[in-house]
Amino acid sequence: MRVEIEGEPVCVARVDNEVFAVGDTCSHANVSLAEGEIVGYDIECWLHGSRFDLRTGIPDTPPAVVSLPTYLVTMVDDMAVIERKK
């Protein structure tokens, strides 16, 4: 799912019972990652197939080589509270 936090696009994804948030824009192709597929703990860019680890934002496969910003996710009463990591 794509949301905006303080004007920045963020991709929020659930893997089993965990919720993760990373920058929504692929660092290689400048497209929305929220439109991609989740494979394990990776989100795959739908355009060129780069995969990013949802836990760290680090690209796992080329062509992307630049990491995504990551966000802290805290669950409060079944709602995700998302804050940019410092």
C-alpha positions as CSV (number, residue, x, y, z in Angstrom):
1,M,0.0,0.0,0.0
2,R,1.2,3.5,-0.8
3,V,0.8,6.3,1.8
4,E,2.3,9.7,2.2
5,I,4.1,10.8,5.3
6,E,5.1,14.4,5.6
7,G,4.8,14.6,1.8
8,E,7.0,11.6,1.1
9,P,5.6,8.5,-0.6
10,V,6.0,5.4,1.6
11,C,5.3,1.7,0.7
12,V,3.7,-0.1,3.7
13,A,3.7,-3.9,3.5
14,R,2.7,-6.8,5.7
15,V,4.6,-10.0,5.8
16,D,2.8,-12.5,8.0
17,N,2.2,-10.6,11.3
18,E,4.8,-8.0,10.7
19,V,4.4,-4.6,9.1
20,F,7.2,-2.7,7.3
21,A,7.6,0.7,5.7
22,V,10.2,1.8,3.1
23,G,10.4,4.6,0.6
24,D,7.9,3.9,-2.1
25,T,10.1,5.0,-5.0
26,C,12.4,2.5,-6.6
27,S,16.0,3.9,-6.5
28,H,16.7,2.6,-10.0
29,A,13.6,3.4,-12.0
30,N,11.7,6.1,-10.1
31,V,8.4,4.1,-10.0
32,S,6.1,3.1,-7.2
33,L,7.1,-0.1,-5.3
34,A,3.6,-0.4,-3.9
35,E,2.6,-1.8,-7.2
36,G,5.2,-4.6,-7.0
37,E,5.0,-8.1,-5.6
38,I,6.1,-9.2,-2.1
39,V,8.5,-12.2,-2.2
40,G,9.5,-13.3,1.3
41,Y,10.8,-10.2,3.0
42,D,11.5,-8.4,-0.3
43,I,9.4,-6.0,-2.4
44,E,10.0,-6.4,-6.1
45,C,9.9,-3.5,-8.5
46,W,7.4,-4.3,-11.2
47,L,9.4,-2.5,-13.9
48,H,12.9,-4.0,-13.9
49,G,12.7,-6.7,-11.1
50,S,15.0,-5.1,-8.5
51,R,14.2,-6.5,-5.0
52,F,14.5,-4.5,-1.8
53,D,14.6,-6.0,1.7
54,L,11.6,-4.6,3.6
55,R,13.5,-4.8,6.9
56,T,16.5,-2.8,5.8
57,G,15.7,-1.1,2.5
58,I,18.9,-2.6,1.0
59,P,18.6,-3.8,-2.6
60,D,19.0,-7.6,-2.9
61,T,19.1,-7.8,-6.7
62,P,20.2,-5.5,-9.5
63,P,19.8,-3.2,-11.3
64,A,19.1,-1.1,-8.2
65,V,22.2,-0.5,-6.0
66,V,20.9,2.4,-3.8
67,S,19.0,1.6,-0.5
68,L,15.6,2.9,0.3
69,P,14.8,5.0,3.3
70,T,13.2,2.9,6.1
71,Y,10.6,3.8,8.7
72,L,9.9,2.6,12.2
73,V,6.5,0.8,12.4
74,T,4.7,0.5,15.8
75,M,1.4,-1.3,16.0
76,V,-1.1,0.5,18.3
77,D,-4.6,-1.0,18.6
78,D,-4.3,-2.7,15.1
79,M,-3.1,0.6,13.5
80,A,0.3,1.1,12.1
81,V,2.1,4.2,13.5
82,I,5.0,5.0,11.1
83,E,8.0,7.2,11.8
84,R,11.1,7.9,9.7
85,K,14.2,6.3,11.2
86,K,16.8,8.8,12.4
